[in-house]
C-alpha cells in the first residue's frame, strides 16, 4: 500500500495530464498560450480551476482564440476568470 | 508487454480533412471503418486553413479546370505530376459541390451560387490575369469543412477512436500493409488495428522547424511510421515558408502589415529591403523578402541577443490605422513577442508553413514505391492523402487554396480506391506478422525502462534549431552538409531519450517522446534530400545554384527534373521521373516560372 494521499496525488496527475492533452489545439496561437499557462499553473491549479479550464476547452478553437485575444468577451464569470489567467501569463522568452 | 487485436475492414489514421473525407467513402460503402486520431476531429490542424478551397466553378467569371491546372503546374515549378494535377483540378467542382451537400456553409452570391474570391497564383486563360476561384466560408473554411464532414461520418457510422496515438505501420514479409499498432492515451493500452485497407491522413510535420506556423500536433506521425516500415519519403526538401512569423513563436504576421507600410529593419536600423528590391522594397514577393531576411541574419545584422531575427517596424503608422486595418496584430505582438507594436518593432523570421513532400502516392491515393525496375508500384493495402502524402500536385511549391482541394480530392480518391480493392479482396484478413508488432512493443518498452538518456524537450529543441539554421528558407552548400552531420548526431540522442514519468494514464511525456521518433525521420529526410539537390526549384532555394541561360534562377531541368525518394535504411536516396504527361490534355511545357 502506498502512503496516505498518494492515490489522490496520482489522480490529480492523471487529471492534469488529460487537461494538458486537451490543450493541444488546432491553432498554434492557442498551443503557445496554454504552454505558458501550464508553466505557471501545473503545480497549483485548484479543483475549481480544473473545472473552469475543462469548460473553456469545450469551445471551438476560433471562438477560444477570440476570447483569449480579447476580441470577444464572455458573460460566464467562470470562463472569464480563466481567460483572465490565460491573458495574464507573461510572454515567455523562448517558445519551442 | 501485452496487446489486443481489433479487426476492421479499414483503418484511417488522422481525422483532419483528408481522413474524414476518406472515411465517408468507406463507411458509405458499408465497410467497417476505424478512424484513429490524437485529438478530437474538429481540432485537427485543417481548422487553421482560412483562405478557401480552389475550384473552377466559374460562378463570378469565366474559369476552366485547364487554367487551374496550368497555374498549379507553374506554381509547382514543374515538379508536380501533371496527371495528378489534371485529376485534382478536374475533380475540384465535384468535391466542392459534394461538400455543399454535406452542409458546408459556403459564402454565397446574391443568386445563391457559391461566392468565389481571387487568391495568389490563380489566373484565368493560362496565366493572363487573376481569377476568382477560391470558395470560402468566411475566415473559417477549414473549420466549417471539418464540421460538415464529421457530421456526415457520424451519420454513416464511422467509428472514431479519439485520443489514440498510432505507433507503427504493420507490414508483412510480402510488403503488404495490414494495419497499425496504436496506443489508447487514456489507458496506455496497445492495440493492433488489423485491417485490409490502411489510409494515412496524418497531416504535416512543420514542428521539425524552430519557427513554424504549425500547431504542436503536426509531428509527422504518418511519415515517421512509413519511413520506419521501409517506405521512402518523396521530395522532402520542399517546404513552404512565410517571411514574417513572430520570432520564437511562429505565429503569422499577415502580409497586410507590409501592405499598410510596415518596414523591415536590421540591427543597424537600416531598411535593408531597399538594397535587395529597390522598387518593390518591403512589398517584394515572399521568397525575395525571406531570402533578404536570411542574408541579413547570416551576415551578422540580425537583432536580439542571438542576432537571429529582424524587425518589422510599424511604429511610424498612426495607431488608429494599425488598430483599424490590422486587427489582431497588436494583440499578437503583446501575446507572443511581449512587444507593443504601436511603440516598438516586432521581431520576425521566415517561418515554416507547409510541407510539399510526403509519402509517395499516385492520383488514386495508393502509396507507390519503386519495385522490380518500375518507379511507382502500389503497396498492397496502403493509401495516403492530404499534407502527409505527395501525389505530387504541389511539386516544389504549393498555391494557396490548393491544400484544402488536395485533401478533398485525394481523401475521396484514397477512400474510393480502398473501397474498390476491398471489393476484390476476400473476407479473410492476412495473418499478422509478429515481428512487426514486436518492434512497436520494443519501442514503447524502451521508453518505459530507459533510466538515463536525453531529455525529450531538449533534444527536440536541438533538432528544431538545427533545421532552422541548416535547412531554412535560403540554403547554403556548407550549411546543408554540416546540417546532415548535426541531424545525424541528434538522431542518436533521439534513440536514447528518457522520460521521467512512466505512468500509463494520459502520459503526455511519453506521447511527446513517440512524436519525436517521427519528427527526427522527417528532419533527416529533409536535410539529406536538400543537401543532395544542387539546384534551386520552387521553395528549395540554394545560394550556390547560379542563374544561367541553361539554369534560369538556378533551376536545372537537365539534371534535376525528378522526384527525390529518401529511404530511412542507410539514409539512401533514389530518384524517379516527374509525370510530365497529363491524363487527357497536352503537356504543359517547361518554362521559366515568372509572375
Interface residues (C-beta under 8 A of the other chain):
Chain A: X10 X13 X14 X17 X18 X20 X21 X24 X25 X26 X27 X28 X29 X30 X31 X32 X33 X35 X60 X61 X62 X69 X70 X71 X90 X91 X93 X94 X95 X96
Chain B: X38 X39 X42 X43 X44 X45 X46 X47 X48 X140 X143 X163 X185 X186 X210 X212 X213 X214 X215 X216 X217 X248 X249 X250 X251 X327 X328 X331 X332 X334 X335 X336 X337 X338 X457 X460 X461 X464 X503 X505 X506 X507 X508 X511
